[in-house]
Amino acid sequence: MKFAIVGGDARLVFLAGLLWRDGHRVCTYALERAELPREIPKAGCIQGCVYGADCVVLPTPAEAGGFLLTPLSGEQLRTEELVSSLWQGQRLFGGRLGDTLCLSALRQGLSVEDLTRRADFAALNAAVTAEGAIGELMANSDKTLWRSRVLVCGWGRIAKLLTLRLLGLGASVCVAARRADARVTARALGAESCDFTELEGLLGGFDFIVNTVPARVLDGGLLCAAAEDALVLELASAPGGFDRTLAENIGLRVLAAPGLPGRYAPRRAAEIMCEAIYAALEEEE
């Protein structure tokens, strides 16, 4: 089977190597700054990369503002140009694929798989993200997580795993969630919990604030109530849980960590991506 790897970060570099070691033919594009086995060619154009490929693999997340994410390349590739280069019957894989890209690909007769919508990929990717988030907090603070107070906004996969890991490190964790059942579950696991409407009187007591909700749950008033030395970590996709510029103007220390698995543990993230791709191919058969 031939795979075309287009764009992406170190995660896709490792993925190319994994696929090649499994005996597949691999070609890459927009990865010219990456160190790859010499047996894996770097195509000079998108058409040359995807020609004859059974599967085309894009980054996770795949795009921003109509352009493919290509941090290891000087090339800027519009998603419409990418789709127009593909062939009917090819399988397209990627993460957080936009509606426009998906519709264009489907109209062109491609099979489309958004890996972030797969339960297997999402669960394992969340585990890497949770561990990476802890690494970010520890690397950017002069405090230990032990004996610190941490606010976790949200109760999705990442928030649950992050809460358990923080509790294991001796942190005092409070989970802010809208649903009553989520708050009860957080308390059952050993954390405190609250509704977002209760945060104003609590926010000043946290050393670390971690958002996992892709919606503005922390408005300007709440940000102003945070402790001056609090470290705020954004893990959610756009638009995020708060206005980052406002938070920085207030004087808060803000960390934005998009694509954290690809930055923190690209090899493990690539293994998870590879497993999900193989599982999807088996399901199609």
C-alpha positions as CSV (number, residue, x, y, z in Angstrom):
1,M,0.0,0.0,0.0
2,K,1.2,3.5,-0.8
3,F,0.8,6.3,1.8
4,A,1.2,10.1,1.0
5,I,2.1,12.1,4.1
6,V,1.3,15.8,3.6
7,G,2.4,18.5,6.0
8,G,2.3,18.2,9.8
9,D,4.7,18.2,12.7
10,A,7.1,15.7,14.2
11,R,4.2,13.3,14.7
12,L,3.8,12.8,11.0
13,V,7.6,12.4,10.6
14,F,7.5,9.5,13.0
15,L,4.3,8.2,11.3
16,A,6.1,8.1,7.9
17,G,8.9,6.0,9.4
18,L,6.4,3.6,11.1
19,L,4.5,3.0,7.9
20,W,7.7,2.5,5.9
21,R,9.0,0.0,8.5
22,D,5.7,-1.9,8.2
23,G,6.6,-2.4,4.5
24,H,4.4,0.3,2.9
25,R,5.6,2.7,0.2
26,V,5.7,6.2,1.6
27,C,6.1,9.6,0.0
28,T,6.0,13.0,1.7
29,Y,5.3,16.6,0.8
30,A,5.8,19.8,2.9
31,L,8.1,18.0,5.3
32,E,11.4,19.2,3.7
33,R,12.8,20.3,7.1
34,A,12.2,16.9,8.6
35,E,14.8,14.2,9.0
36,L,13.5,11.1,7.3
37,P,15.0,7.8,6.3
38,R,16.6,8.3,2.9
39,E,14.3,5.6,1.5
40,I,11.3,7.9,2.0
41,P,11.2,10.5,-0.8
42,K,10.3,14.2,-0.4
43,A,8.2,15.1,-3.4
44,G,8.7,18.5,-5.0
45,C,5.0,19.1,-5.6
46,I,1.7,17.9,-4.1
47,Q,0.7,16.2,-7.3
48,G,3.8,14.1,-7.3
49,C,3.3,13.1,-3.7
50,V,-0.3,11.9,-3.9
51,Y,-0.1,10.3,-7.4
52,G,-0.8,6.6,-7.0
53,A,-1.3,6.8,-3.3
54,D,-3.9,4.6,-1.7
55,C,-4.1,6.8,1.4
56,V,-3.3,10.4,2.0
57,V,-2.6,11.5,5.6
58,L,-2.9,15.0,6.8
59,P,-1.9,16.6,10.2
60,T,-4.0,16.7,13.4
61,P,-5.3,19.4,13.4
62,A,-5.2,19.5,9.6
63,E,-5.8,23.1,8.7
64,A,-6.2,26.7,9.8
65,G,-7.6,29.5,7.8
66,G,-8.0,27.5,4.7
67,F,-4.3,26.4,4.7
68,L,-2.8,23.0,5.6
69,L,-0.6,23.2,8.7
70,T,3.0,22.8,7.5
71,P,5.3,23.8,10.4
72,L,8.2,21.8,8.9
73,S,8.0,23.4,5.5
74,G,8.3,26.8,3.8
75,E,5.4,25.8,1.6
76,Q,1.9,27.2,2.0
77,L,-0.7,24.8,0.7
78,R,-4.4,25.7,0.4
79,T,-6.8,22.9,1.3
80,E,-8.7,23.5,-2.0
81,E,-5.4,22.9,-3.9
82,L,-4.8,19.8,-2.0
83,V,-8.2,18.3,-2.6
84,S,-8.1,19.1,-6.3
85,S,-4.9,17.1,-6.5
86,L,-6.5,13.9,-5.1
87,W,-8.1,11.1,-7.0
88,Q,-11.4,9.3,-6.7
89,G,-11.2,6.3,-4.5
90,Q,-8.3,7.5,-2.4
91,R,-8.6,7.4,1.4
92,L,-8.1,10.7,3.2
93,F,-7.0,10.7,6.9
94,G,-6.5,13.7,9.2
95,G,-7.7,15.4,12.4
96,R,-10.2,18.2,12.9
97,L,-10.9,18.3,9.2
98,G,-13.0,21.3,8.3
99,D,-16.5,21.0,6.7
100,T,-15.4,22.6,3.5
101,L,-12.4,20.2,3.1
102,C,-14.6,17.2,3.9
103,L,-17.4,18.2,1.5
104,S,-15.0,18.9,-1.3
105,A,-13.2,15.5,-0.8
106,L,-16.5,13.6,-0.7
107,R,-17.7,15.3,-3.9
108,Q,-14.5,14.2,-5.5
109,G,-15.2,10.6,-4.5
110,L,-12.7,10.2,-1.7
111,S,-13.2,8.2,1.5
112,V,-12.7,10.6,4.4
113,E,-11.8,9.7,8.0
114,D,-11.4,12.4,10.7
115,L,-9.3,10.5,13.3
116,T,-10.4,12.8,16.1
117,R,-13.9,11.5,15.8
118,R,-12.8,7.9,16.4
119,A,-13.2,6.8,20.0
120,D,-9.9,4.7,20.0
121,F,-7.8,7.6,18.7
122,A,-9.5,10.2,20.9
123,A,-9.1,8.2,24.1
124,L,-5.4,7.5,23.6
125,N,-4.6,11.0,22.3
126,A,-6.3,12.4,25.4
127,A,-3.9,10.4,27.6
128,V,-0.9,11.9,25.8
129,T,-2.4,15.4,26.1
130,A,-3.0,15.0,29.8
131,E,0.6,13.9,30.4
132,G,1.9,16.7,28.2
133,A,-0.2,19.3,30.1
134,I,1.4,18.3,33.3
135,G,4.8,18.6,31.7
136,E,3.9,22.1,30.6
137,L,2.7,23.1,34.1
138,M,5.8,21.8,35.7
139,A,8.2,23.3,33.2
140,N,6.7,26.8,33.4
141,S,6.2,27.3,37.1
142,D,8.4,27.6,40.2
143,K,5.8,25.7,42.2
144,T,5.3,22.0,42.5
145,L,1.9,20.5,41.6
146,W,2.0,18.8,45.0
147,R,0.1,21.0,47.4
148,S,-1.0,23.4,44.7
149,R,-4.6,24.2,43.9
150,V,-5.5,23.5,40.3
151,L,-8.7,24.4,38.5
152,V,-9.7,22.2,35.6
153,C,-12.4,23.6,33.3
154,G,-14.5,21.0,31.6
155,W,-15.1,17.2,32.0
156,G,-14.3,15.6,28.7
157,R,-11.7,12.9,28.1
158,I,-8.7,15.1,28.6
159,A,-10.1,16.8,31.7
160,K,-10.9,13.4,33.4
161,L,-7.5,11.9,32.7
162,L,-5.7,15.2,33.7
163,T,-7.7,15.4,37.0
164,L,-6.7,11.8,37.9
165,R,-3.0,12.5,37.2
166,L,-3.0,15.7,39.1
167,L,-4.7,14.1,42.1
168,G,-2.0,11.3,42.0
169,L,0.7,14.0,42.2
170,G,-0.8,15.5,45.3
171,A,-2.5,18.5,43.9
172,S,-5.8,19.8,45.2
173,V,-8.1,19.8,42.1
174,C,-11.4,21.6,41.5
175,V,-13.4,20.7,38.4
176,A,-15.6,23.4,36.9
177,A,-18.4,21.7,34.8
178,R,-21.9,22.6,33.7
179,R,-23.5,19.2,34.1
180,A,-24.4,18.1,37.6
181,D,-23.5,14.4,36.9
182,A,-20.0,15.5,35.9
183,R,-19.5,17.5,39.1
184,V,-20.7,14.5,41.2
185,T,-18.3,12.1,39.3
186,A,-15.4,14.5,39.9
187,R,-16.1,14.6,43.6
188,A,-16.4,10.8,43.7
189,L,-12.9,10.6,42.3
190,G,-11.5,12.9,45.0
191,A,-11.7,16.3,43.4
192,E,-13.7,19.3,44.4
193,S,-16.2,20.6,41.9
194,C,-18.3,23.7,41.0
195,D,-20.5,25.2,38.4
196,F,-19.0,27.9,36.2
197,T,-21.4,30.4,37.8
198,E,-19.6,29.8,41.2
199,L,-16.1,30.5,39.9
200,E,-16.0,34.3,40.6
201,G,-15.5,33.8,44.3
202,L,-13.1,30.9,43.9
203,L,-10.8,31.8,41.0
204,G,-8.3,33.8,43.1
205,G,-7.4,30.7,45.1
206,F,-5.8,28.7,42.3
207,D,-2.2,28.4,41.4
208,F,-2.9,26.8,38.0
209,I,-5.9,27.1,35.7
210,V,-6.3,24.6,32.9
211,N,-9.1,24.9,30.3
212,T,-10.3,22.0,28.1
213,V,-13.6,23.6,26.9
214,P,-13.7,24.9,23.3
215,A,-16.0,27.7,24.3
216,R,-15.6,31.0,26.2
217,V,-16.2,29.8,29.8
218,L,-13.8,32.3,31.4
219,D,-14.9,35.9,30.6
220,G,-13.0,39.1,31.4
221,G,-14.5,39.4,34.8
222,L,-13.4,36.0,35.8
223,L,-9.9,36.5,34.5
224,C,-9.6,39.6,36.5
225,A,-10.4,37.6,39.6
226,A,-7.5,35.2,39.1
227,A,-4.4,35.3,41.3
228,E,-1.7,37.5,39.9
229,D,0.8,34.6,39.8
230,A,-1.6,32.1,38.4
231,L,-0.5,30.1,35.4
232,V,-3.2,29.6,32.8
233,L,-3.0,26.7,30.3
234,E,-5.2,26.5,27.2
235,L,-5.7,23.0,25.9
236,A,-8.9,23.5,23.9
237,S,-9.3,24.1,20.2
238,A,-10.5,27.4,18.8
239,P,-12.1,29.6,20.1
240,G,-10.7,28.4,23.4
241,G,-12.0,29.0,26.9
242,F,-10.8,32.6,27.3
243,D,-9.5,35.6,25.4
244,R,-5.8,35.0,25.5
245,T,-4.9,38.6,24.6
246,L,-7.0,39.9,27.4
247,A,-5.5,37.5,29.9
248,E,-2.0,38.6,28.9
249,N,-3.0,42.3,29.1
250,I,-4.3,41.7,32.6
251,G,-0.9,40.3,33.5
252,L,-1.6,36.6,33.7
253,R,0.9,34.1,32.5
254,V,-0.7,32.2,29.7
255,L,0.4,29.1,27.9
256,A,-1.3,28.0,24.7
257,A,-0.7,24.3,23.8
258,P,-2.3,23.4,20.4
259,G,-1.2,20.1,19.0
260,L,0.3,19.1,22.4
261,P,0.7,15.4,21.6
262,G,2.8,16.2,18.5
263,R,5.0,18.5,20.5
264,Y,5.3,16.6,23.8
265,A,5.5,13.0,22.6
266,P,5.5,12.8,18.8
267,R,6.7,9.2,18.7
268,R,3.9,7.9,20.9
269,A,1.4,10.2,19.2
270,A,2.5,8.8,15.8
271,E,2.0,5.2,17.1
272,I,-1.5,6.1,18.2
273,M,-2.3,7.7,14.8
274,C,-0.9,4.6,13.0
275,E,-3.0,2.2,15.0
276,A,-6.1,4.3,14.3
277,I,-5.4,4.4,10.5
278,Y,-4.9,0.6,10.4
279,A,-8.1,0.0,12.4
280,A,-10.0,2.3,10.0
281,L,-8.7,0.5,7.0
282,E,-9.6,-2.9,8.5
283,E,-13.2,-1.6,9.1
284,E,-13.5,-0.5,5.5
285,E,-12.5,-4.0,4.3
